[in-house]
Amino acid sequence: MLRQKPEEFQVRVGKRVWLPFLRTRRYMQSRQSLLDYSLTQFIHEAERYRP
């Protein structure tokens, strides 16, 4: 059965099934949200010292 969403593609290694694309997407989203948060904090801090 083919999956409709690319992130649902499975890779079977022995008895284990991996969802590499889904794991990668979640990892990238968490990295992006962390970066967004850090940049937002930096901007807020910089605005405090603006003349």
matplotlib code that plots the C-alpha trace (Angstrom):
import matplotlib.pyplot as plt

x = [0.0, 1.4, 1.4, -0.1, 2.2, 6.0, 6.8, 5.0, 7.3, 8.7, 12.1, 12.2, 15.5, 15.2, 12.1, 12.2, 10.3, 11.6, 9.9, 13.0, 11.2, 8.8, 11.6, 13.6, 10.6, 9.9, 13.6, 13.8, 10.6, 11.9, 15.2, 13.4, 11.2, 14.3, 16.0, 12.8, 12.7, 16.4, 16.1, 13.0, 14.7, 17.7, 15.6, 13.7, 17.0, 18.5, 15.4, 15.9, 19.3, 18.2, 18.8]
y = [0.0, 3.4, 6.2, 9.5, 11.7, 11.5, 11.9, 8.6, 6.6, 3.7, 2.0, -1.5, -2.7, -6.2, -6.2, -2.4, 0.1, 3.7, 6.9, 8.8, 11.7, 12.2, 12.2, 14.7, 17.0, 17.0, 17.7, 20.6, 22.1, 21.9, 23.5, 26.2, 27.0, 27.2, 29.5, 31.7, 32.0, 32.9, 35.6, 37.0, 37.2, 38.8, 41.5, 42.2, 42.6, 44.8, 47.0, 47.6, 49.2, 51.2, 55.0]
z = [0.0, -1.0, 1.4, 0.3, 2.3, 1.6, 5.3, 5.9, 3.8, 5.8, 5.8, 7.2, 8.7, 10.1, 12.3, 12.9, 10.8, 10.6, 9.3, 8.4, 6.6, 9.5, 12.0, 9.9, 9.5, 13.2, 13.9, 11.5, 12.9, 16.4, 15.3, 13.4, 16.4, 18.6, 16.1, 15.9, 19.7, 19.9, 17.3, 18.9, 22.3, 20.6, 18.9, 22.2, 24.0, 21.3, 21.4, 25.1, 24.3, 21.3, 21.9]

ax = plt.figure().add_subplot(projection="3d")
ax.plot(x, y, z, "-o")
ax.set_aspect("equal")
plt.show()
